[in-house]
Amino acid sequence: MFSEITLDHFIGTAGEIARLDLPEACAIRLKSLGLFEGQYVQLARSGNPMIVKAAGGKIAVAGDIAKGIYMRVAHS
């Protein structure tokens, strides 16, 4: 069973992006940087901005944008 939580509230070190709920231009930019649905990401640093590792690089994500990135969380 899965649920979703926004990246700014994500507790953990790694997970999968479930969806992006952001303005189209922002979502397109994030996708070009390697942040898209189904992408596995690692949290390198929390805070604002937070740093995530994805697609072989590190990406700084502002807090307002992190609120629109939903992570898939498994529940037992």
C-alpha positions in Angstrom: 0.0 0.0 0.0 1.3 3.5 -0.9 0.5 7.0 0.0 2.0 10.4 -1.1 3.8 13.1 0.9 5.3 16.3 -0.4 9.0 16.5 -0.7 9.2 19.3 1.9 7.7 16.9 4.4 9.5 13.8 3.2 11.3 11.9 6.0 13.8 9.5 4.7 16.9 9.4 2.5 15.5 8.2 -0.8 12.3 7.6 -2.6 10.3 7.8 -5.8 8.5 10.8 -7.2 4.8 10.0 -7.5 3.7 13.2 -9.3 4.4 16.9 -9.8 1.7 19.4 -8.9 3.3 22.6 -10.1 2.7 25.2 -12.8 3.5 23.8 -16.3 6.7 25.9 -16.9 8.1 24.8 -13.5 7.2 21.1 -14.1 8.9 21.2 -17.6 12.0 22.7 -16.1 12.2 20.1 -13.3 11.7 17.3 -15.9 14.5 18.6 -17.9 16.7 18.4 -14.8 15.7 14.8 -14.1 12.9 15.3 -11.6 9.8 13.5 -13.0 7.2 10.9 -12.1 8.8 7.5 -11.4 12.3 9.0 -10.9 14.1 7.7 -7.9 15.8 10.5 -5.9 18.0 10.7 -2.8 17.8 13.5 -0.3 21.3 14.9 0.0 20.4 17.8 2.3 17.1 19.0 3.8 16.3 22.6 4.4 15.6 25.5 2.0 16.8 24.9 -0.6 17.0 21.1 -0.2 19.4 19.2 -2.4 18.3 16.0 -4.1 20.4 13.6 -6.2 18.7 12.4 -9.3 19.7 11.4 -12.8 23.4 11.4 -11.9 23.4 15.0 -10.6 22.5 17.2 -7.7 19.6 19.6 -7.9 18.7 22.4 -5.5 14.9 22.6 -4.9 13.4 25.7 -3.2 10.9 25.1 -0.4 7.9 26.4 -2.5 8.7 24.0 -5.3 9.2 21.1 -2.9 5.6 21.6 -1.8 4.5 20.6 -5.3 6.6 17.4 -5.6 4.8 14.4 -4.2 6.8 11.4 -3.1 5.5 7.8 -3.0 5.7 6.3 0.5 5.2 2.6 1.2 3.2 1.4 4.2 3.3 -2.1 5.6 
